[in-house]
């Protein structure tokens, strides 16, 4: 039997698992609830128990696996295999994840942060088409990202490479949770889209259902903004245009800098699909020089929820090939 | 005897050569004039003759060399070792550089574009301190750059990685030779600095020697702008501040994206030294998030004219290690 990979996507609500071939085909997948009680001390034991249970359920052995990869929130120390500051897991203190999982499963383990791991997934089996240069941007509650360049996942000197959410797109703009102003995240995350809508609604005088909903104090979401825009609400279209301007500027500049074969946009906000992508594309074209404009593609993510487990398996495969 | 490297820096005026150790120490260096007559057809033969002459002069043999690296203007095909569109060499048609040089010297040859090669030089033996993640920006007639990430020189899908001169820093700003607007090059190259000065002088009403020189139709250079600013000309200080704002925005965003250990600024405009660097640093701090601000350094280039030959030797060393 060909050796297999295990991919884990550790999230605040669920922990997703998959067993994959070295070609990236998902053979088994399952998930368990994340138990973040007691400072998250049950999480690693739960992961171990779930893996060992499934391995025996499928009548497999530890020797059947090349390695386990995992994407996690928080700050990671890749070499040591530790995580700290993953607040949605209640992991405020440093967690020795790698040592515990390797000891209890007998399988080599590697981890990285969740956005980087999702980037590896979209690059391997999704929109990135396994090209050596792919940039991934995820528009969710925040804006994260990951960069693969010349086949390598980038980390930078302090692990911050790929933090495209904190690229300054609007100097002097909205204040960000990071402490500076005008970050991409402030205008293109799910909350950012709504922030832009609220801000622009103060100036907008015309007829608009979106403006009315905001003025009425309704609980407007990013999805509402895009839904109104797709229904041709003039104000909502202005809001979407503004969001796509900032996205196009950021996507354009990361492309001017790295010239990837594709910039892949994922996350909840990207559910707006081609409606969003085509508008980002227009500004991308305005903000890139010809040689980049004609070689770098702006794409939508393709793997959805599976990007995490697939990317985690890719991480394990890459890492074990290097050692 | 330990094997040596040959580095070549091919420019429009001179061709610089050096023989280096594998530690990057320059043991011999020399240069010849670039003869770009007859569509530049003498250039490659001149390079070959010069190398073979020096090798015999130093009583060395082709076996004493690991390889030859070269930085060149124009568009390069790294695999084929060809160059096209190097207009300052009159190389409008494709030149088969690699084949000719390897056949005539018997030494393996590799080339890359000059900004990438200078980046390798500054990374190896200059301000980059041989770290795996270094970004280099050169402020000359144009603005070029090169990126080393996880130890690899980046190229991107179409060879445009590192073209930081065409990052959009001023949407709707000055038109660039590339066809789009607001490129870093339009406001921070030698001509860009003067462009900013001329543009701002139209609005400036106060007393200023720089403004007077511009209004008198004098031939003001980028160096003049910095000289006036260092002499505390109020208008020149405003111009320098504007230039450093754009540089700080671009350097900040490439750092938010890649988190290199350093962004190294070189080229003619960087002759303004710490006066320039400290002002770029201030805006860099405004435009980066804390984890990047505290880990990425903004530095001045250290190798000057030697960056090209040293980087070319680094290119040869890296390339030959891979094959």
Interface residues (C-beta under 8 A of the other chain):
Chain A: X131 X133 X147 X149 X150 X152 X153 X154 X155 X156 X157 X158 X159 X160 X161 X162 X163 X164 X166 X167 X168 X171 X176 X178 X179 X180 X183 X249 X252 X253 X254 X256 X257 X258 X259 X260 X261 X286 X287 X288 X289 X290 X291 X292 X294 X295 X296
Chain B: X131 X133 X147 X149 X150 X152 X153 X154 X155 X156 X157 X158 X159 X160 X161 X162 X163 X164 X166 X167 X168 X171 X176 X178 X179 X180 X183 X249 X252 X253 X254 X256 X257 X258 X259 X260 X261 X286 X287 X288 X289 X290 X291 X292 X294 X295 X296
